[in-house]
Amino acid sequence: MLLFLKRELKIAARNWELAVVNALIATALALVFSAVDYRGGLLAAVLISSFLYSHLLLLREEELGTLDGLRLLKKHEEFFLAKTTATALLNLLTSASYTAVYAAASLRPVDFIAAVYTPAYLGVVSTASAFLALSTRTKQIMSLFLTSALSLGFSASLVREGLSVATALTAPAFAAIAIALSRELS
């Protein structure tokens, strides 16, 4: 798994400009939503970064043909875990950027649990959706649809009541389904 994670972090490092620009744009947009509250801005920031990181990085590899070789290795769990970890770390960068700017600009309290869990949840969901779409060789719209639907449910839950146990369990359950289906389909 560490070999896969190292590979993912190298890919992300090669695209460091995307990570920086994404964090800045997401933070700027999130400040608009933070007029409502901290969580609204956090969701806006991390939703943007989740879509960009997971879909662009995974689909770029598909275009280059490197995923076919990875599929042949039959190491679905390690590959998925590395992709998810890299996406969650990049989302955490965006979350940290937004949280720092929000705290400095508003001097209002921040929700540190949401600041950590939101990037992880959306990283898992967006990566699992992209992974599932690639495994089934469906169009990118399927991945975007799955991510959007799960993100909408998460956002509604977080804004309405904060983090609930049911919401927290959705991402790992979806990830397990994505891995199981990808094993069956490859």
C-alpha positions as CSV (number, residue, x, y, z in Angstrom):
1,M,0.0,0.0,0.0
2,L,2.8,2.4,0.8
3,L,4.2,2.0,-2.7
4,F,0.8,3.0,-4.2
5,L,0.5,5.9,-1.8
6,K,4.0,7.1,-2.7
7,R,3.0,6.9,-6.3
8,E,-0.2,8.9,-5.7
9,L,1.6,11.6,-3.8
10,K,4.2,11.9,-6.6
11,I,1.4,12.4,-9.1
12,A,-0.1,15.1,-6.9
13,A,3.3,16.7,-6.4
14,R,3.7,16.9,-10.2
15,N,0.3,18.7,-10.3
16,W,1.1,21.0,-7.3
17,E,-0.2,24.1,-9.3
18,L,-3.6,22.4,-9.4
19,A,-3.5,21.9,-5.7
20,V,-2.6,25.5,-4.9
21,V,-5.0,27.1,-7.3
22,N,-7.8,24.7,-6.2
23,A,-7.2,25.6,-2.5
24,L,-7.2,29.3,-3.3
25,I,-10.3,29.3,-5.5
26,A,-12.2,27.0,-3.2
27,T,-11.3,29.2,-0.2
28,A,-12.4,32.3,-2.0
29,L,-15.8,30.8,-3.0
30,A,-16.2,29.3,0.5
31,L,-15.9,32.7,2.2
32,V,-19.0,33.7,0.3
33,F,-20.9,30.7,1.8
34,S,-19.4,31.3,5.2
35,A,-21.7,34.2,5.7
36,V,-24.3,31.6,6.6
37,D,-21.9,29.6,8.9
38,Y,-18.6,27.9,9.0
39,R,-19.9,24.5,7.8
40,G,-21.5,26.0,4.7
41,G,-18.2,27.5,3.6
42,L,-16.4,24.3,4.5
43,L,-18.7,22.2,2.3
44,A,-18.4,24.6,-0.6
45,A,-14.6,24.5,-0.4
46,V,-14.2,20.7,-0.1
47,L,-16.9,19.9,-2.6
48,I,-14.9,21.8,-5.2
49,S,-11.6,20.1,-4.3
50,S,-13.1,16.6,-4.1
51,F,-14.5,16.8,-7.6
52,L,-11.3,18.3,-9.0
53,Y,-8.8,16.0,-7.3
54,S,-10.5,12.7,-7.6
55,H,-11.9,13.0,-11.1
56,L,-9.0,14.8,-12.8
57,L,-6.3,12.7,-11.3
58,L,-8.1,9.4,-11.9
59,L,-9.3,10.3,-15.4
60,R,-5.9,11.6,-16.4
61,E,-4.4,8.2,-15.5
62,E,-7.1,6.5,-17.5
63,E,-6.2,8.6,-20.5
64,L,-2.6,7.7,-20.1
65,G,-3.4,4.0,-19.9
66,T,-1.7,3.5,-16.6
67,L,-4.9,2.2,-14.9
68,D,-4.9,-0.9,-17.2
69,G,-1.6,-2.0,-15.7
70,L,-2.8,-1.3,-12.2
71,R,-5.9,-3.4,-12.9
72,L,-3.8,-6.3,-13.9
73,L,-2.0,-6.2,-10.6
74,K,-5.3,-7.1,-8.9
75,K,-4.5,-5.0,-5.9
76,H,-7.8,-3.2,-5.8
77,E,-7.7,-2.4,-2.1
78,E,-4.2,-1.0,-2.0
79,F,-4.8,1.1,-5.2
80,F,-8.1,2.4,-3.9
81,L,-6.7,3.2,-0.4
82,A,-3.8,5.1,-1.9
83,K,-6.1,7.1,-4.2
84,T,-8.5,7.9,-1.4
85,T,-5.7,8.8,1.0
86,A,-4.1,11.2,-1.6
87,T,-7.5,12.8,-2.3
88,A,-8.3,13.2,1.3
89,L,-4.9,14.7,2.0
90,L,-5.4,17.2,-0.8
91,N,-8.9,18.0,0.5
92,L,-7.5,18.5,4.0
93,L,-5.1,21.1,2.5
94,T,-8.2,22.9,1.1
95,S,-10.0,22.5,4.4
96,A,-7.0,23.9,6.3
97,S,-6.7,26.9,3.9
98,Y,-10.4,27.7,4.3
99,T,-10.4,27.2,8.1
100,A,-7.3,29.5,8.6
101,V,-8.8,32.3,6.4
102,Y,-12.2,31.9,8.0
103,A,-10.8,32.1,11.5
104,A,-8.6,35.1,10.7
105,A,-11.3,37.0,8.8
106,S,-14.3,36.3,11.0
107,L,-12.8,35.6,14.5
108,R,-15.8,33.2,14.9
109,P,-15.3,29.6,16.2
110,V,-14.6,26.8,13.7
111,D,-15.8,23.2,13.9
112,F,-12.5,21.2,13.9
113,I,-14.3,17.8,13.7
114,A,-16.1,18.9,10.5
115,A,-12.8,20.4,9.2
116,V,-11.2,16.9,9.3
117,Y,-14.1,14.6,8.6
118,T,-15.6,16.5,5.7
119,P,-12.5,16.3,3.5
120,A,-12.1,12.6,4.4
121,Y,-15.7,11.8,3.7
122,L,-15.9,13.6,0.4
123,G,-12.5,12.2,-0.6
124,V,-13.7,8.7,-0.1
125,V,-17.0,9.2,-1.9
126,S,-15.6,11.0,-4.9
127,T,-12.7,8.6,-5.3
128,A,-15.1,5.6,-4.9
129,S,-17.4,7.0,-7.5
130,A,-14.6,7.6,-10.0
131,F,-13.1,4.2,-9.2
132,L,-16.5,2.5,-9.8
133,A,-17.1,4.3,-13.0
134,L,-13.7,3.3,-14.3
135,S,-14.1,-0.3,-13.3
136,T,-17.4,-0.5,-15.0
137,R,-16.1,1.5,-18.0
138,T,-19.0,3.8,-17.8
139,K,-18.9,7.4,-18.8
140,Q,-17.6,10.1,-16.5
141,I,-21.1,11.4,-15.9
142,M,-21.9,8.2,-13.9
143,S,-19.1,9.1,-11.5
144,L,-20.2,12.7,-11.3
145,F,-23.8,11.6,-10.6
146,L,-22.9,9.2,-7.8
147,T,-20.6,11.8,-6.2
148,S,-23.2,14.5,-6.5
149,A,-25.9,12.4,-5.0
150,L,-23.8,11.3,-2.0
151,S,-22.4,14.8,-1.5
152,L,-25.9,16.3,-1.5
153,G,-27.0,13.8,1.2
154,F,-23.9,14.6,3.3
155,S,-24.3,18.3,2.9
156,A,-28.0,18.2,3.9
157,S,-27.1,16.1,6.9
158,L,-24.2,18.3,8.0
159,V,-26.0,21.5,7.6
160,R,-29.2,20.2,9.3
161,E,-27.8,18.3,12.3
162,G,-24.0,18.1,12.1
163,L,-22.3,14.8,11.7
164,S,-24.5,11.8,12.4
165,V,-23.5,8.2,12.7
166,A,-25.6,7.2,9.7
167,T,-24.0,9.9,7.6
168,A,-20.5,8.9,8.8
169,L,-21.1,5.3,7.8
170,T,-22.2,6.1,4.2
171,A,-18.7,6.7,2.9
172,P,-17.0,3.5,4.1
173,A,-20.0,1.5,3.0
174,F,-20.0,3.0,-0.5
175,A,-16.2,2.4,-0.7
176,A,-16.6,-1.2,0.2
177,I,-19.3,-1.6,-2.5
178,A,-17.0,0.1,-5.0
179,I,-14.1,-2.2,-4.2
180,A,-16.2,-5.3,-4.3
181,L,-17.8,-4.4,-7.6
182,S,-14.5,-3.5,-9.2
183,R,-13.0,-6.9,-8.2
184,E,-16.0,-8.6,-9.8
185,L,-15.8,-6.6,-13.0
186,S,-12.1,-6.8,-13.7
